[in-house]
Amino acid sequence: MLAFLRGAALAAADSDSYFASRPLGARLSAWASAQSERVADRATLELALEGMMHKYGEHPPRPPHWGGYRLLPDAIEFWQGRADRLHDRLLYTRAGARWTIERLAP
């Protein structure tokens, strides 16, 4: 998939609302895991998650480092490969509130 897009960080209230809608495990994991950092082993993550469960219970607040982005695509291309290499490529392009769909040659 190929996308051409614009985006902006969500307001804190919107990030709070989305964070609160996520499953409890996902909210606690946001606190327990320093995403993309190296970690010694799985046990380290599980111990950190357990610590967050004890600290926050069922109502963890949104971590200060956690937020959302609103993506506004102008165009998105979907590509589906086929064994004969006569792939399907569909290009969706936005014009205002409407989308046009074009088939592209592989």
C-alpha positions in Angstrom: 0.0 0.0 0.0 1.3 3.4 -0.9 -0.2 6.6 0.7 0.2 10.3 0.2 -1.0 12.0 3.3 -0.9 15.0 5.6 -1.3 14.6 9.3 -1.4 16.5 12.6 -1.0 15.5 16.3 -4.3 15.1 18.1 -5.3 17.6 20.8 -4.6 16.2 24.3 -8.3 15.7 25.0 -8.7 13.6 21.8 -5.7 11.5 22.7 -7.1 11.1 26.3 -10.5 9.9 24.8 -8.9 7.5 22.4 -6.5 6.1 25.1 -9.4 5.5 27.5 -11.3 3.5 24.7 -8.4 1.0 24.4 -8.4 -2.3 26.2 -7.0 -2.2 29.7 -4.0 -4.4 28.7 -3.1 -2.0 25.9 -3.3 1.0 28.3 -1.1 -0.7 30.9 1.4 -1.8 28.2 1.8 1.8 27.1 3.2 2.5 30.6 5.2 -0.8 30.9 7.0 -0.8 27.6 9.4 1.8 26.2 8.4 1.1 22.7 11.2 0.1 20.3 13.8 0.1 23.0 15.9 -3.0 23.6 14.7 -5.2 26.4 16.6 -8.0 28.1 13.8 -10.6 27.9 10.1 -11.3 28.0 10.1 -11.6 31.8 11.3 -8.0 32.1 8.3 -6.8 30.1 5.9 -9.0 32.1 7.3 -7.7 35.4 7.0 -4.1 34.2 3.3 -4.8 33.2 2.6 -6.3 36.6 4.1 -3.2 38.3 1.8 -1.0 36.2 -1.2 -3.1 37.2 -0.4 -2.6 40.8 0.3 1.1 40.4 -2.7 2.1 38.3 -5.3 -0.7 38.6 -8.1 -0.5 36.0 -7.8 3.2 35.4 -4.3 4.1 34.1 -4.0 7.7 32.9 -2.6 8.4 29.4 1.2 8.5 29.6 2.7 11.9 28.7 4.6 10.3 25.9 1.5 8.7 24.3 -0.6 10.5 21.8 -2.4 10.1 18.5 -2.2 11.5 15.0 -5.0 12.2 12.6 -3.9 11.2 9.1 -5.5 12.8 6.1 -4.6 10.8 3.0 -4.8 12.5 -0.4 -4.2 9.3 -2.2 -3.8 5.6 -1.3 -2.8 2.8 -3.6 -3.7 -0.8 -2.9 -1.6 -3.5 -4.5 -2.5 -7.2 -4.5 0.1 -9.5 -6.1 -0.9 -12.4 -8.3 1.1 -15.5 -9.3 1.0 -14.5 -13.0 2.4 -11.0 -12.2 -0.8 -9.4 -13.6 -1.2 -7.7 -10.2 -4.2 -5.7 -9.1 -3.4 -2.0 -8.4 -6.1 0.4 -7.3 -5.5 4.1 -6.8 -7.9 6.0 -4.6 -7.5 9.8 -4.9 -9.4 12.3 -2.8 -11.0 15.4 -4.3 -12.7 17.2 -1.4 -15.1 14.8 0.3 -15.2 12.4 -2.7 -12.8 9.6 -3.7 -12.1 8.5 -7.2 -10.9 5.0 -7.9 -8.6 4.1 -10.8 -7.1 0.8 -11.9 -3.4 1.0 -12.7 -1.5 -1.3 -14.9 0.9 -3.5 -13.0 
